[in-house]
Amino acid sequence: MTYRGRFAPTPSGDLHRGSLLTAVASYLDARQADGAWHLRIDDIDPPREVPGAADRIQQQLAAHALHWDGSVQYQSQRHDAYAAAVDMLLASGHAFYCALSRRQLADLGGRHPGPAVAVSPASHSATNTNPNPNTDCAIRLAVPDTPICFTDRLQGRQCLSLGEADGAFVIRRRDKLYAYQLACALDDADQGMTHILRGADLMDSTLRQVHVLDCLGRTRPDYGHLPVLTDSDGNKLSKSAGAAALSPDTSANLYGALRLLALDPPADLAGAPCAEQLAWAIPQWQPARLNNTLTFGVADAP
């Protein structure tokens, strides 16, 4: 099978050290396999987007010599595909309309019990009245009673009972925006992604996306979850938490990422151009060195 990987940032801000780490790892994994590495902009949620961030992310990647194959894909251009998938899931009985409010969900213990419980918008209690799809409804995906499982390349066997977690989950929101779990799973399938390498903070999302793919009858990619970079308080570096944008010193940024990825680059590579650092790193890439590790503490960062 020809390797196809991707990096799929959300345009909610510039790249930071944690997002660069994921980009570098997925790039090295693809290039070592003589595969393709694609860029997708996950702009499915306009309220979260920062104007100009998508362009700046592309500029940051190019400045670090992380050159993608083909054209950039945008989730905002895929609404017809998401709508068709939702229609298919509704027709097959996997998905259902839901008028449950946050208060009503809280009254149910925070777990949606599935299509057997529909909620009347005029009531704060669960009923067996099927909500009219023309009313203010979300669309949820029902979940099985048995755990969803897959084998992660880095973290080993992973299982989650979605019913015991949050239950049936949203695939189209009340505001008619498509949810991340649906969009990401469908994009990976439609774009023929064979390998997904991303942060361990997305493990629960992966288990939900695996379920989406199973319901659609689509092939699961091979998943691997990298340790995430944390701050001094142990929190993941993220745009929403105000993580600093990457330094303009691209050579130093990349060298630090290679060190975190357990590649032990030689000292004389520290000031080298990014393309030279990547050329050295591709044959050295050994993701097995990151097995069973979920976080890189701030103390690990160069």
Salt bridges, closest charged atoms under 4 A:
ASP14 OD1 - ARG56 NE 2.59
ASP29 OD2 - ARG153 NH1 2.67
ASP42 OD1 - ARG40 NE 2.80
ASP45 OD2 - ARG173 NH1 3.34
ASP69 OD2 - ARG31 NH1 2.78
ASP136 OD2 - ARG174 NE 3.45
ASP152 OD2 - HIS225 ND1 2.45
ASP166 OD2 - ARG208 NH2 3.47
ASP175 OD2 - ARG173 NH2 2.68
ASP187 OD2 - ARG40 NE 3.58
ASP187 OD1 - ARG78 NE 2.77
ASP188 OD2 - ARG6 NH2 3.05
ASP188 OD1 - ARG40 NH1 2.85
ASP190 OD2 - ARG78 NH2 2.79
ASP190 OD1 - ARG218 NH1 2.93
ASP201 OD2 - LYS236 NZ 2.72
ASP214 OD2 - ARG220 NH2 2.66
ASP222 OD2 - HIS195 NE2 3.75
